[in-house]
């Protein structure tokens, strides 16, 4: 069972695992914006003139991607940051997710790379819910394509690092500033097979309204096929105390705000 902040995040980030079958994608922020709400800056960037119509289109795109993955979809219908004023109710989200995640054999959550407030909210709500449901471990997926803002780190790709660009440092910095304790996380690197690459390509194409802005259009993928070489995740333990599992293990106090590159 994978928790996705928006209509595409989990499918884009963990298509290999989700495509193995018997997966459910629980998307937190799926609510339709008010008809009179002006188009958001992101929707305008993707050439939409109505956020309401774009969100309806994105729901249809997500249904297509979920079908490709032979998965199931569950929507919590919270409004995303671009369509709301203020913060969502964390307690309500935790309560709903606790019920949903109780029977899951494996739980995948966003790691919040890139620092988007909705990704951080979904991760933290998922951690609390997983702990409340009695789970002792979750898997954090590396939010794609934000994780490759500077390319795959050399420890993922196995290739020498660029002489003047340290992608590994940037990724470690992202984990630290999102409040994660990297020392407690066990990375899992999946090199995509030709079949998995084909599936991921099809899933990306399903999210047609978002692909170009995410630099995942067919042109982008043809120009840099290494974008689809890997998927990255981390095993994260949940601490167990006298009151049962808690979400504290793997979390460290952040000493600043996550730093995302321009455009993320």
BELSUL-V778811 format. One record per residue. N is the residue number from 1. RES is the residue in one small letter. PHI is phi in whole degrees, -180 to 180 (* if undefined). Layout:
# BELSUL-V778811
N:RES:PHI / N:RES:PHI
This chain:
# BELSUL-V778811
1:x:* / 2:x:-116 / 3:x:-93 / 4:x:-118 / 5:x:-61 / 6:x:-118 / 7:x:-77 / 8:x:161 / 9:x:-59 / 10:x:-66 / 11:x:-63 / 12:x:-72 / 13:x:-91 / 14:x:-136 / 15:x:-63 / 16:x:-64 / 17:x:-70 / 18:x:-67 / 19:x:-77 / 20:x:-76 / 21:x:108 / 22:x:60 / 23:x:-109 / 24:x:-122 / 25:x:-106 / 26:x:-102 / 27:x:-100 / 28:x:-79 / 29:x:-102 / 30:x:-127 / 31:x:-64 / 32:x:-76 / 33:x:-71 / 34:x:-62 / 35:x:-57 / 36:x:-93 / 37:x:-76 / 38:x:-61 / 39:x:-59 / 40:x:-71 / 41:x:-62 / 42:x:-68 / 43:x:-65 / 44:x:-64 / 45:x:-60 / 46:x:-91 / 47:x:72 / 48:x:-90 / 49:x:-107 / 50:x:-136 / 51:x:-67 / 52:x:-62 / 53:x:-67 / 54:x:-66 / 55:x:-66 / 56:x:-62 / 57:x:-64 / 58:x:-67 / 59:x:-63 / 60:x:-68 / 61:x:-62 / 62:x:-64 / 63:x:-61 / 64:x:-66 / 65:x:-65 / 66:x:-62 / 67:x:-64 / 68:x:-60 / 69:x:-84 / 70:x:54 / 71:x:-108 / 72:x:-115 / 73:x:-121 / 74:x:-135 / 75:x:-113 / 76:x:-92 / 77:x:60 / 78:x:-86 / 79:x:-78 / 80:x:-74 / 81:x:-56 / 82:x:-71 / 83:x:-116 / 84:x:-139 / 85:x:-116 / 86:x:89 / 87:x:-101 / 88:x:-72 / 89:x:-84 / 90:x:-63 / 91:x:-60 / 92:x:-64 / 93:x:-65 / 94:x:-63 / 95:x:-61 / 96:x:-69 / 97:x:-70 / 98:x:-59 / 99:x:-65 / 100:x:-70 / 101:x:-84 / 102:x:-56 / 103:x:-97 / 104:x:-76 / 105:x:-80 / 106:x:-149 / 107:x:-119 / 108:x:-113 / 109:x:-129 / 110:x:-69 / 111:x:-89 / 112:x:73 / 113:x:-64 / 114:x:106 / 115:x:78 / 116:x:-67 / 117:x:-61 / 118:x:-69 / 119:x:-67 / 120:x:-64 / 121:x:-61 / 122:x:-63 / 123:x:-63 / 124:x:-67 / 125:x:-64 / 126:x:-65 / 127:x:-63 / 128:x:-66 / 129:x:-69 / 130:x:-61 / 131:x:-65 / 132:x:-64 / 133:x:-84 / 134:x:93 / 135:x:-79 / 136:x:-107 / 137:x:-156 / 138:x:-129 / 139:x:-117 / 140:x:-96 / 141:x:-92 / 142:x:-76 / 143:x:-59 / 144:x:-107 / 145:x:-95 / 146:x:-60 / 147:x:-62 / 148:x:-107 / 149:x:-55 / 150:x:-121 / 151:x:89 / 152:x:-72 / 153:x:-59 / 154:x:-63 / 155:x:-73 / 156:x:-88 / 157:x:-80 / 158:x:78 / 159:x:-102 / 160:x:-60 / 161:x:-71 / 162:x:-64 / 163:x:-59 / 164:x:-126 / 165:x:-151 / 166:x:-109 / 167:x:-65 / 168:x:-65 / 169:x:-62 / 170:x:-61 / 171:x:-67 / 172:x:-62 / 173:x:-65 / 174:x:-61 / 175:x:-62 / 176:x:-65 / 177:x:-81 / 178:x:-92 / 179:x:93 / 180:x:-97 / 181:x:-93 / 182:x:-60 / 183:x:-66 / 184:x:-94 / 185:x:-99 / 186:x:-109 / 187:x:-73 / 188:x:-129 / 189:x:-102 / 190:x:-109 / 191:x:-84 / 192:x:-71 / 193:x:-74 / 194:x:-60 / 195:x:-68 / 196:x:-68 / 197:x:-65 / 198:x:-64 / 199:x:-64 / 200:x:-63 / 201:x:-61 / 202:x:-68 / 203:x:-64 / 204:x:-60 / 205:x:-63 / 206:x:-64 / 207:x:-88 / 208:x:-64 / 209:x:-74 / 210:x:-106 / 211:x:-59 / 212:x:-65 / 213:x:-66 / 214:x:-86 / 215:x:59 / 216:x:-126 / 217:x:-67 / 218:x:-57 / 219:x:-61 / 220:x:-63 / 221:x:-70 / 222:x:-67 / 223:x:-74 / 224:x:-141 / 225:x:-64 / 226:x:-64 / 227:x:-58 / 228:x:-102 / 229:x:-73 / 230:x:-140 / 231:x:-130 / 232:x:-124 / 233:x:-149 / 234:x:-136 / 235:x:-78 / 236:x:-128 / 237:x:-76 / 238:x:-106 / 239:x:-65 / 240:x:-120 / 241:x:-122 / 242:x:-65 / 243:x:-95 / 244:x:102 / 245:x:-68 / 246:x:-128 / 247:x:-95 / 248:x:-80 / 249:x:-64 / 250:x:89 / 251:x:-104 / 252:x:-129 / 253:x:-60 / 254:x:-82 / 255:x:-104 / 256:x:176 / 257:x:-92 / 258:x:-56 / 259:x:-105 / 260:x:-108 / 261:x:-66 / 262:x:-55 / 263:x:96 / 264:x:-100
